[in-house]
């Protein structure tokens, strides 16, 4: 599957959301674009990720809130086919980058 998002669409999404991440599965079976979460969205995610009952859904819920391509409806259908998308290594590392946790920081 070739990329469905055009360069123009990516530029428009970046202009609108400032910081985005375009992720394509290694086998090109799916592709998504995420925007950086708001401060409140991230706080909700952190809170839910620390609660046993909600931990399993926390990252998927965050992905659903910040996906800008495809539509949320299409993203939900994509999750039906590929339920682990939001837990994939690529998505997890991109989420860390979008919220400012790049791994290059050093405490002093």
N, C-alpha and C positions, 0 to 999 in steps of 0.2 A: 504494500500500500504506500503510495507516494504521499508526501505531505499535502494535506488538504488546506492548510492555512497558507495564504499567500504572503509574500513579503510586505505588501501594502497593508494587509490586515494586521500583521504583527506590528508594523509601525504605528498604525492607528490605535491598537490596544496599548502599546507602550506610551504613546502620547496621552492617552486617556488615564491610564493607571500608574504611570511613571516607572514602576518596576514590575516586570513580568518574567515568567519562565516558560519557555516552550519545551515540552518534553515529548519525545517520540520513543516508543518502545524499541528495544534493540531489534526485534523482528518486524518492526513497523506495523504491528497489528492494531495499535492505538496511538493517539496523539492528543495532548491536552495543552492548554495554556492557562497558567495560574497567575493571578495578581498577588501582590504582597497583601497580607491580611492587615486590617486595621488594628490598632492597639487593643480595642475592646474584643475583637474577634480572637486575637491571640490570647488574651486573658481568659476568655471562656474556654478555649482549647486547653490551656495549661491547667485550669481548674478541673475540667472533665478528665484529662489524661491522668490525673492523680486520684480519681475516684474509681474504685474497683468495678462498680456496676456500669460505668460509662467509658472506661478505658479503651475497650475494644473498638468503640465507635468514634472516639475523639478525633483521630486524624482524618477519617472519612468525612465526618461532619465538617471539619475545617476545609477540606478539599472541595466539598460541595458548595460551601459559602464563597470560595475565592476562585472557582473555575470561571473563566471568561470565554473559553472555547473548549469543547462545543457548548451548546446551550445546556442548562442544568438538566432539562428533560433528556437530551441526548446523552449527557454524561451519566445519568442514572441508568439508561439502557446499556451504556458501555460498562458500567459497574456490574450489571447483570451478567454480562459475558466475561468480564475480567474483574472479579470481585477484589483482587489484591492490588489493584492499581495504586491506591492511596498508601499502601504499605511497601510498595516497591522501593528498592534502594535509591533509584534515581529520583523518585518523588520525595522521599524522606530527606535526601541531601539537599534538594532544591528548596524544600520548605525551610530547612535550617538557614539556607542562604537568604531567602526572602525575608526572614525575620531578623537577620543580622548575626546569626551564629555561624560564622564561616570556618571556625576552627583555627584561624590564623591569629586570633587574639591571644595575648599573654597577660596574665595577671602579675602585678608587681606589688 
